[in-house]
Each structure stands twice: as structure tokens, then as C-alpha cells.
């Protein structure tokens, strides 16, 4: 009886710790967007190099998410989760003292490794703790942490950059990780159960090579080298899929993707959603500072609108996912996001700030309605023994979508603007690039709505 009485408190305490850890990456990622012009000035970096500050993190995340998920199942989810926090914090501390842009990219890659260990196991821990009738709400609160990080990131990132320098962002990140590191030992032992399965080394090697070739190919798609890398990624993808189908404990849960249509369609919808929306903050940050002449604090304050809306919508969406078909809620959310992206594709030099605010609110509602119900749909259609793999897939689709989103930005910038710093002389080309990217993202989201609705009929 005593154990039962302590369980609600224990669950809430664990949820808080996991939620704080989940908060770290979106906070740092959205905050650093406001610091990009300052970083560019300090290191004399062009627009494409600045895009790599986000992309280096995403590249590491995509490479290590599936391995981190499998390691969580076989070596203990709590163990891998805590190691991830340590690695992430180490990357933040090293970034504070970086003297070159090259080392900055390297340390962001290190943070990506730590972030993969955190995100590959966070949803699995929550799913293991909460039964289906309460799971949507718990996942909604965890998703709210992501949006809270996105909310505070632009404002604090702009303020920290303007008054204390961009390195102060990583000081705050390191300090936020301290409570999680101090109290991680409070996790109960049953969350760290281990299956001692064989680790898929061949899958790790093939998937890493595949992701490297894909991303570097996207980044240099306009060159012969880029074409070769993209072709190599297709061959590696085919080889990876064949190897995974024969592995008893594969990194990629092929059996779930082939036999569970809800799982496959929900992950596909997540991939499309993040591919179409992740670069929005990056693009609007540059637009507001370069085209509209906003200071970092002012730009960050304006961008605060979207994630604040998501903070309020996400828990409501989680509750709705507990009471109705999660896929229907997610489909409505993606449709609203598509409408907002179409609006952003018409940005001009004199677009009303009121219009931008309305579009940010619409996008915030759309993303808030999509994320937690879609995650609930994924975790609710698999057996308990697949929670680790499913959690890793959720994080994998998010990070892969983010990587593809930034990859698309790199390609369009390279084609239209070339490798040059953003100066008033090329503002017209920059604006054309931004419009084209938003239009492509809107079209992609419309396709995502179709896929999400088809999932509801599975």
C-alpha cells in the first residue's frame, strides 16, 4: 500500500526531470538562431556556414538516435538518458570557450550526440510510466516543454546575445542541466530494465554512412560531388534496409513499419511536419534582422508568439488525444500549419507585422495540435516491448525532418545566393530564397495532411 501511495508523486517527479531535459535542446536551438548574425560577424561566416550551426547538431542527432534507442532497450533507458545529459552539457561548456567556427560546429555535433541519447529515451520513459488513459496528457506536458524552450529561446537568446554576447546562451544551457544531473538517481529501478540484446553494429555503420552522404549531398546538391553523394545515399539506403530486415534486433524497426500501418503513416506524417516547419524560426530570424532591421531582442520577442501559442495548445491537444482519435487532431493541426506556410511564402519588404503575427499564431496552433496527438498515436499502436524503438523513431523522424528542412535551406541559399555573406546588395536574392522555401514547405505540408488522414483509415 505504501508503494501505491508513493507512485503518483514518483511519476510526477520523473516527468518533471524528463521534461526539464527535454527543454534543453529547443531552448538552445531557438536561442542560437537570434545569435547567428553576431556569430557571423565574429567569425566572418557566410549564410551557408551559419546554417551549419543548426545542421551539425541535427546531423549528429539523426545518426545517433536509433542506436541510442536500441542501447536504451539493451543497456537501460535511464543509463543512456543520463549519459546523454552529461554529453550534452559537456558540449555546451566547450562551446563557451570555442575560438573558431570549426570548433563551434564540432561542439554542436557533440551536443547532437547527447541530445540523441536524451530524446531517444524520454518518450519511452513517459510511456512506460503512464497508462493509455493518461499517456496523452503526460506526452502533451512533455511536448509543452519543447514549446516552452522555443518560447523562451528567441526572447532570452536575443537579450543574452545583445547584452552579454552569444556565448552566454550556452552558459544558461549548462546551468539548466545541473538539476537533472543531481537528481537523475531518483529514477526507480524498473525504468532501467535491460534486455541484453545483440547490438546491430552493421546497421550503425550503414545508417551513419547513409546519413552523412544524404546530408552532405543535400548541402552540395548543385555540384557534381553532391550528385554523387546523393546517389551513394540511395545505394546505402537500399543496403541498410536489406540488412535490417535480416537482423534479429535491428536499429530500424522494419517489422513495425511493414506490418503496422498506423505506426508507419504516423512516423511519415511526423517526418513531413518537421521537414516543413523546423527552418521557420531560422528563416524568420534572418528576415526580421536583415530585411526589417530588427535588433535581436525585438526579433526574438516577435518570434516568441508562435511557441507561446504552442505551450497553451499542446496540453489541450494531449487531452483531446486521450478522448478521441489522435490522428484526426494531428491532421487538423498539419492543415493549419500548411495555411500559415502559404502565408509566409508571400513575405515582402513591407509586409505588415500584424500579418506576420497572425501567421505565427496560426502556425503555433497547428504545431500544437499536431505533435503530442501524433506521438500518442505512435506510442499507442505498439506493444510495450517496442516502446524503446518507437520512442527512438519518434525522435528520429523529428531530427531527420529538421535535418532535411535545413538541408533544403542550404540548397536554395547555394543556388540563389551563392557562398557570400548577407549584405544589402543581395537582400533581393535573399527574399526570393525565403519565399521559395516557404512555398515548398507549404506544398509538402499539404501532402502530409493527405498522409495523416489516410492513417486515420488504417
ChimeraX attribute file (.defattr): number of C-alpha atoms within 10 A of each C-alpha:
attribute: neighborCount
match mode: 1-to-1
recipient: residues
	/A:1	5
	/A:2	6
	/A:3	8
	/A:4	9
	/A:5	9
	/A:6	10
	/A:7	12
	/A:8	11
	/A:9	11
	/A:10	17
	/A:11	16
	/A:12	13
	/A:13	15
	/A:14	19
	/A:15	22
	/A:16	16
	/A:17	20
	/A:18	23
	/A:19	23
	/A:20	18
	/A:21	28
	/A:22	23
	/A:23	23
	/A:24	26
	/A:25	23
	/A:26	19
	/A:27	25
	/A:28	22
	/A:29	21
	/A:30	27
	/A:31	29
	/A:32	27
	/A:33	26
	/A:34	34
	/A:35	25
	/A:36	24
	/A:37	23
	/A:38	17
	/A:39	20
	/A:40	17
	/A:41	11
	/A:42	12
	/A:43	13
	/A:44	14
	/A:45	20
	/A:46	16
	/A:47	22
	/A:48	21
	/A:49	20
	/A:50	23
	/A:51	21
	/A:52	19
	/A:53	23
	/A:54	24
	/A:55	26
	/A:56	21
	/A:57	27
	/A:58	27
	/A:59	25
	/A:60	25
	/A:61	30
	/A:62	26
	/A:63	24
	/A:64	22
	/A:65	32
	/A:66	30
	/A:67	25
	/A:68	30
	/A:69	34
	/A:70	29
	/A:71	27
	/A:72	27
	/A:73	25
	/A:74	20
	/A:75	18
	/A:76	22
	/A:77	27
	/A:78	25
	/A:79	18
	/A:80	25
	/A:81	27
	/A:82	20
	/A:83	16
	/A:84	25
	/A:85	27
	/A:86	20
	/A:87	19
	/A:88	29
	/A:89	26
	/A:90	16
	/A:91	23
	/A:92	25
	/A:93	19
	/A:94	18
	/A:95	24
	/A:96	17
	/A:97	12
	/A:98	15
	/A:99	11
	/A:100	11
	/A:101	18
	/A:102	12
	/A:103	14
	/A:104	21
	/A:105	21
	/A:106	19
	/A:107	24
	/A:108	25
	/A:109	23
	/A:110	23
	/A:111	28
	/A:112	30
	/A:113	26
	/A:114	30
	/A:115	31
	/A:116	32
	/A:117	32
	/A:118	32
	/A:119	28
	/A:120	33
	/A:121	34
	/A:122	28
	/A:123	29
	/A:124	25
	/A:125	23
	/A:126	23
	/A:127	23
	/A:128	17
	/A:129	21
	/A:130	16
	/A:131	12
	/A:132	15
	/A:133	12
	/A:134	15
	/A:135	23
	/A:136	32
	/A:137	24
	/A:138	27
	/A:139	29
	/A:140	28
	/A:141	22
	/A:142	27
	/A:143	26
	/A:144	27
	/A:145	25
	/A:146	24
	/A:147	27
	/A:148	22
	/A:149	25
	/A:150	29
	/A:151	26
	/A:152	22
	/A:153	30
	/A:154	33
	/A:155	23
	/A:156	24
	/A:157	31
	/A:158	28
	/A:159	23
	/A:160	23
	/A:161	24
	/A:162	16
	/A:163	10
	/A:164	12
	/A:165	15
	/A:166	23
	/A:167	20
	/A:168	16
	/A:169	26
	/A:170	22
	/A:171	16
	/A:172	18
	/A:173	19
	/A:174	20
	/A:175	12
	/A:176	16
	/A:177	20
	/A:178	14
	/A:179	12
	/A:180	19
	/A:181	16
	/A:182	9
	/A:183	12
	/A:184	17
	/A:185	12
	/A:186	12
	/A:187	16
	/A:188	13
	/A:189	10
	/A:190	12
	/A:191	16
	/A:192	19
	/A:193	16
	/A:194	14
	/A:195	14
	/A:196	11
	/A:197	13
	/A:198	13
	/A:199	17
	/A:200	19
	/A:201	12
	/A:202	15
	/A:203	23
	/A:204	19
	/A:205	12
	/A:206	19
	/A:207	25
	/A:208	18
	/A:209	17
	/A:210	23
	/A:211	20
	/A:212	18
	/A:213	21
	/A:214	25
	/A:215	25
	/A:216	18
	/A:217	24
	/A:218	23
	/A:219	24
	/A:220	20
	/A:221	23
	/A:222	14
	/A:223	11
	/A:224	11
	/A:225	13
	/A:226	19
	/A:227	17
	/A:228	14
	/A:229	21
	/A:230	22
	/A:231	15
	/A:232	16
	/A:233	23
	/A:234	14
	/A:235	12
	/A:236	20
	/A:237	18
	/A:238	12
	/A:239	15
	/A:240	21
	/A:241	16
	/A:242	13
	/A:243	16
	/A:244	20
	/A:245	14
	/A:246	10
	/A:247	17
	/A:248	11
	/A:249	16
	/A:250	24
	/A:251	26
	/A:252	26
	/A:253	19
	/A:254	17
	/A:255	11
	/A:256	17
	/A:257	14
	/A:258	10
	/A:259	10
	/A:260	15
	/A:261	17
	/A:262	23
	/A:263	25
	/A:264	17
	/A:265	22
	/A:266	30
	/A:267	25
	/A:268	18
	/A:269	27
	/A:270	29
	/A:271	23
	/A:272	28
	/A:273	30
	/A:274	23
	/A:275	25
	/A:276	30
	/A:277	22
	/A:278	19
	/A:279	25
	/A:280	20
	/A:281	21
	/A:282	20
	/A:283	21
	/A:284	22
	/A:285	25
	/A:286	23
	/A:287	21
	/A:288	19
	/A:289	17
	/A:290	18
	/A:291	19
	/A:292	14
	/A:293	12
	/A:294	16
	/A:295	15
	/A:296	27
	/A:297	20
	/A:298	18
	/A:299	22
	/A:300	30
	/A:301	18
	/A:302	19
	/A:303	27
	/A:304	23
	/A:305	20
	/A:306	25
	/A:307	27
	/A:308	22
	/A:309	22
	/A:310	30
	/A:311	24
	/A:312	16
	/A:313	22
	/A:314	31
	/A:315	24
	/A:316	19
	/A:317	29
	/A:318	32
	/A:319	21
	/A:320	20
	/A:321	28
	/A:322	18
	/A:323	11
	/A:324	11
	/A:325	15
	/A:326	27
	/A:327	27
	/A:328	19
	/A:329	24
	/A:330	30
	/A:331	26
	/A:332	18
	/A:333	26
	/A:334	31
	/A:335	22
	/A:336	22
	/A:337	32
	/A:338	28
	/A:339	18
	/A:340	23
	/A:341	27
	/A:342	19
	/A:343	20
	/A:344	25
	/A:345	20
	/A:346	15
	/A:347	19
	/A:348	16
	/A:349	12
	/A:350	8
	/A:351	12
	/A:352	10
	/A:353	10
	/A:354	9
	/A:355	13
	/A:356	18
	/A:357	16
	/A:358	15
	/A:359	22
	/A:360	26
	/A:361	20
	/A:362	23
	/A:363	28
	/A:364	27
	/A:365	27
	/A:366	28
	/A:367	28
	/A:368	33
	/A:369	31
	/A:370	30
	/A:371	27
	/A:372	33
	/A:373	35
	/A:374	30
	/A:375	28
	/A:376	26
	/A:377	23
	/A:378	25
	/A:379	27
	/A:380	20
	/A:381	17
	/A:382	16
	/A:383	9
	/A:384	13
	/A:385	11
	/A:386	17
	/A:387	24
	/A:388	29
	/A:389	29
	/A:390	30
	/A:391	25
	/A:392	32
	/A:393	26
	/A:394	27
	/A:395	30
	/A:396	25
	/A:397	23
	/A:398	24
	/A:399	29
	/A:400	25
	/A:401	25
	/A:402	28
	/A:403	29
	/A:404	25
	/A:405	24
	/A:406	28
	/A:407	25
	/A:408	22
	/A:409	24
	/A:410	23
	/A:411	21
	/A:412	22
	/A:413	23
	/A:414	19
	/A:415	14
	/A:416	13
	/A:417	20
	/A:418	15
	/A:419	14
	/A:420	14
	/A:421	18
	/A:422	19
	/A:423	10
	/A:424	11
	/A:425	9
	/A:426	13
	/A:427	16
	/A:428	13
	/A:429	15
	/A:430	23
	/A:431	20
	/A:432	18
	/A:433	21
	/A:434	23
	/A:435	20
	/A:436	16
	/A:437	24
	/A:438	26
	/A:439	19
	/A:440	15
	/A:441	28
	/A:442	24
	/A:443	15
	/A:444	17
	/A:445	27
	/A:446	19
	/A:447	16
	/A:448	25
	/A:449	23
	/A:450	14
	/A:451	17
	/A:452	28
	/A:453	19
	/A:454	16
	/A:455	21
	/A:456	18
	/A:457	9
	/A:458	10
